[in-house]
Amino acid sequence: MFTAGQKLRASELNDALETPLFRLVRTTDLSVATNTETIVTWQDDPVDSDSMWSPAAPDQVLVNKAGVWILFAELRFPANVTGIRINSILLNSTSINDRIVVDARAALPVGTIPTVSTIYALDVGDVLRVNAYQDSGANLDLELFGGSGVSFAGAWLGALA
């Protein structure tokens, strides 16, 4: 926070105005085996203002700025009426025991789109991943739909008070 009459250096102003954000997508379908936790790998970063994603580690986002973040993940499963579909955001782990938000939905005959969002305090170095799960009895693909349908996004809202 700046005060009236305070002199600023350009670097301080740039840091204050910089808002890290990312949006990751898949460009092809991803198979999710039945009854198997699957960490989603990302294929493109149409938005990544702070270099938090790398093709060298395609399943994770590395947080570069501590503070309060809004996070959103969307998965799209095909039409199938058996079982449930789960979408989770994981923190610093690949285990569902370390999820910070989850959406579990019954399968639908028109397709199922579990979507999660949360506002969460993160630290520099935290690693975020998205986990997909389904138990239809057969493998199902996470599907693209009109160029979207499988995405992960986040934006820094501000420092912790």
C-alpha angles and dihedrals in degrees: 000000000000126000131218112276094015114143114229133203116221091244091056092051093046091051091049093050098043111102113189113217138160141190119189126188142181117237095195135036119273122214116230113195117222115266091006129119106231123194107216116236117210125221106190140023109207087174124029111140096173103038093249095148129056131184085227089068101026097170099061148057117213112211112228100179127050120225143070116334135186112220131191133180129179128189127184121207122187126251110291127135100208124098133334136304121217132193119187137173111219127205121215093334147065091227122103086223087075099053119134096195134011139185118196118184136177113249116263132209090233096049131278126252112189107193128186133190134169144161108234140169111241134184130218107274096028112140121217126198136172120229125201126197136174135166105197094132093251138058114277129193125231097234134215117226120193091336095309139064100101111063145132123203140172141174132194110240100185148294122302111264 
